[in-house]
Amino acid sequence: MSGIVDYALGMWNSLPPLVQYVTIVTWKILFVVIVVMLTVAFSTYFERKVIGSMQARIGPNRVGPLGLGQPFADVLKLLIKEVIVPSRSSKFLFVIAPLLTLTPALAAWAVIPLNDWYVIADINAGLLYVLALTSVGVYGVVLAGWATNSSYAFLGAMRIGAQIVSYEIAMGFALVGVLMAAGSLNLGDIVRAQAGGFSHWFLIPLLPLFFVFWISGVAETHRAPFDVAEGESEIVAGFHVEYSGVAFALFFLAEYANMILVSALTAIFFLGGWASPFEGWLFLDNIAGLAWLREGSFFWLAGKICFFMYTFFWLRATFPRYRYDQIMRLGWKVFIPITILWIAVEGVMAWMQVGPWAGLAIV
């Protein structure tokens, strides 16, 4: 066995550095994409289970043990259904729109650090990259509504276009606050700036920005109670009313992929990412079997993502759909003023050297 390992290492070392780099990045991409896809599949299962439990229903329990085969049954159903392209639609845009919606949701994971060493692209402008890609997703939705050549679909697309643009402003201002606290656009540096345990997370000094970012993220993914773009009782399923089969599945996939992405970003920006909440509890080193609680890892990040995903399901089962004017008022008249005000408060905290700015050298 050792001979085989030595031979494989020799072959690997003989490859040009560029080939080695491309191979490593390719495997990293495959791992992240597969994990995200599986998480999307089982998110649909757990959403039905969570909402069923809250509403005193059973949820999926027929396909496979405990109903765990239900996501795969859904995938199979969507794959074998016919994709119908309306005769009066713009066929090229009709087909490409679902891809424009899904691609940014997956491409944004290129800069998401899963732990202190696993990140596909550790770029210094990671925060700007994420903002740019989350903004691109709206084009796929608007194109889907316009290319269908249907009034219902176009109305849904215009609704969600205005909603996403409105809440992106609030999200952007909230991230300005994170940038001020971390002093870096690199997502890994933002996580490392929160080292030291729960008391050092940005959640505490940036609490209003946390709520603004999280609720804006729910609105960005057009999930309940911000699902006016897909209000079945109002505009017949919204922008994707004419889509079926795999094309509809891509929109469905993009929605859940965006939910996971927003959950991961919220954990990274405000809850320390992969960092442990018990990192500053030094006494755990003296207790047998508990020292690992202080160590940061991917599992801490995964746990935080699961918590926020549960909150998505919780909100859907709890709140009714907002009126469109209420959604716009919340974004423009509440969230944006709060973020601007708290950025000013951050400036005062930095001047007084409290919170993340303790020990800051002021010139």
N, C-alpha and C positions, 0 to 999 in steps of 0.2 A: 504493500500500500504506500509506504513512504517513497518508493521508487516512482510510482505513478504521480504522486504529489510533486516530487522534485522535477519530473519531466514536464508537468503542466506549468509549474512556476517558470521553468526555463523557457518554454514556448511563449508564456506571457511576457517575460522580460525581453524576449527577442523582438517583440512587436514595436513598431514606431510609437513614440509618445502620443501622436495625434490619434492613432488607432486605439490605443489604450484609453485615452480620454473619451472618445466617441463611444466606445463599448461600455464604459462605466456609466456615462450619462444616459445611454439607451436603457440599460438595466434599471437605473434609478427611475426613469420615466415610466417604464413598464410596471414597476412595483407600485408607484404612486397611482397610476391610472387604474390598475387592477383593484387596489384597495378601495379607491373612491367608487368604482363601479359596484363592487360588492356591498359597500356601505350604503350606496343608493338603493340597491335591491332590497336589503334588509330593513332600511329605513321605512319603506312602504309597509312592510310587515309590522314593525313595531308601532308605527303610527296608527294602524288599524287596531292593534292590541291596546294601546294606551287610550285612544279615544273610546274604544269599546268598553274598557274598564271604567272610564269616567261616566259613561252613559248607561252603565249596567247592561252591557251586551257582551257577547262572547268573543267576537272578532274571528279572524281566520282560524279554522281548526280542522279542515277536511283534507287538504293536500299535504301529504307527508306527516311525520310525527309533529304534534303540536301546531300543525299548519305551516311549518317552516318551508314547505315546498311552494307556498303560494306565490312568492316573488318570481320564481322560475316559471310557474304556470302563466303568470301575467306576461312575462317576456315572450314566451312561446306563442301566446295568443296574439300579441302585437306583431310578431315577426311573420305570422302566416296570414294576417289580414291584408286585404288588398289596399294598395295606395292609390287613391283616386285623385287625379289632378283635374280641377275644373276646366272646362273647355275654354272659357273666356278669361282665364287667369294668365298672368305673366309666368310662363312655365319655369324659366330658368330661376327667377327670383323666388318662386314658390318652392322649388326644391332646395335652393341654397339657404333659405332663411333659417330652417332648423339647425343647420351646421353653424351659422353665424351666432346662434344663441348658445349652443353647447360648447363650442371651441374656447371662448374666453373663460368659461367656468372651469375648464380643465387646464388651460394654459396658465392661469393665475397660480396654480400649485407649484410652478417652477421655482418660485422664490419663497415658498412657505417652509420654514425650518421645522422638521419633525422632532429633532433633538439638537444637541449642541454640535453635531457633525453632519447629520444627514439633511442636505438641502441640494436640490438640483443645480440651482444657479444662485450663488451667494453674492448678489450684486448690491452695490451701495445705494442704488436708487430703487430698492425693492418696493417701498411704500408707493412711490409714483407709478411703478409698473402695475401694481395691484389696482390703483385708482383708474389708470388708463384702461385696463382690461374690463373692469366692472362697468365702465362707461360704454364700452363697445357692445355689450350684450343687448342694449336697447335697440340697436339697428336690426338685429334679427327679428325681434318682435314686431317692429314697425313695418319691416319689409313683408313679413308674413301677413299682416293685416291688409297691406296695400296690394300685394301681388295676388291675393285671392280674388280681388274684384267683387267683394261682398260688403255691403254697408254695415252689417253686424260686425264682421271681422275688423273692418277699418275703424269703427267706433271703439272697439276694444283696444286696438293698437294705439289709437290716439290717447285713450285714457291712461294706459300703462306708460306710454312715452312721457306724458306730462308728470305722472307720478314718480317715475324713476329719476327724471331730471331734477325734480323738486327736492327729493330726499338725498340725492347725491350731493347737493350743496351742503346740507346739514352734516352728512357724513364727512365731507371734505374738511369742514371747519372743526369737527371733532378730532380728526386725525392731525390737524394743526396743533391741537393741544397735546397729543401724544408725541409729536415731533419736538415740541418745546420741552417736554419732560425728559425724553430720551436723548435729545441732541444728535439724532442720527436718523437717516432714512432706511438703513439696513434693518430688516426684520430680526435678524439674529442679535444685532446690537440692542434693539428695543427690548428683547427678552432679557438679555444680560444686564440691562440697566435696571431691571426689576429683581435682581438677585438679592437674596437675604430672607426670603420667606414672605408670608402673606402680608405682613405689615409694610413691605416695600413695593407691593404691586401698585400699579397706577390706578387700580380700582378706587382706592381711598381718596387720593387728592383730585382725581378726575371723575368722581362719581357722576355728576350731571352729564359729562360727555360720554360716559359709559352707557347710560340709559338712552341718550340721543343716538349714539352709534348703533346700539342693539336694535332699538325700535325702527330706526331708519333701515337697518339691514333686513328686518322683517318686511318692511314696505318695498324694499328693492327687489326682494324675491317674490313679490306680489302674493304673499301668503295671507291667510285670514288673520286678522280682520281687515287686511288691506287688499283683498282679492277682487276689487271692483272690475279689474280687467277680465276676470273669468266668472263674473256674476251670472251663474246659469239662469237664475230667475229673472235677469234683466236683459242680457244681450246674448243669450244662447251660446254660452261657453267662450265668448270673447274672440280674441285674435286667431285662435287655432280651430275655429268652428268647422272649417272645411278640410282639416287634416285628419288622416287616418293611418293605421298601420305603423310602420317604422317611423314615418315622418312625425306622427303624433308622439311616438315614444321618445324621440329626440327632445321635444319640448318638455316632456315629463321628466326625462333624465336631467335636462339642464336645470329645471327648477330644484330638484333635490340636490344636485351637485352644487348649486349656488347656496343652498341652505347649509351644507357642510362647510363650504368655503367661508361664509359669513360667521359660522360658529367658530371655525379655526382662527379667523382674524380677530374676533372679539377676545378669544382666549389669549392670543399673542399680544394684543395691544393693551389689555387691561388686567389679565389674570396671570401674567408671567409665563405664558406658553408652556414649554416643557418643564419649567421649574417646579419644584415641590413647594407646597405651602408650609412645610415644616423645616425648610432649609435652615432657618435660624435657631432651631431647637437643638442646641448642642448636647443637652442631657440625653438625647436619644442614643448617642454613641455609647453610653454607659449601660444601656438596656439591651440584653441579648435578643437578637432577632429583629430589632427595630431600627437599626442604623440605616437600613435601606430607605426608610421613609424620608430621609433628608436628601436623597440623591434625585436629581432631575432625570427624566426619561420620557420617551414617547408615550408611555402609558398615562402619565399625568396629563399630557396634552389630549390624549384620546378621551380620558375621563371628563375633561372640561368640554370637549366637543360634544360628547354624549349628553351632558347636562343641558347645553344650549339647544341641542336637537330636541330633547324632551320638552323644553320650553316652547319650541315651535308647535309641537303637538298640543301642548297644554293650552296655548293661546287659541288654536283652532277650535278646540272643544269648549272653550269658555265664552269667547266674545262674539257678538253678532257682527255682521259686516257693516263697516262705517259707510255713511253717505260720502259721495265724492267731495262735496264742499267741506265736510269735516276733515277729510284726509288732507286736502290742500291747506286748510287753515292750520292744522297741526304742524305741517312741514314749514310753512312760510312765516306764520305769526307766533309760533311757540318754539320750535326747535332751533331755527336760525338765530333768533335773539338770545336764547340760552347759551348757544355755543360762543357767540361773539362776546357775551358778558363774561363767560367763564375763562375765555382766553385772556381777558383783561385781569381777571382774578389770578390767573396763573402768573402773569407778569408781576403782580404784587407779591405772590408767594416766592417767586424767584428772587425778587429784590430783598425779601426778608429772610431768604435762605431756609425755607421750611419744606418738608416733604422731599421730593426727588432732588431738590436744589440745595439740600443741606451740605455745607462745606464748599459751595460753589464760590470760586474766586471772582469777585466783581471788580472790573477794571474801571 
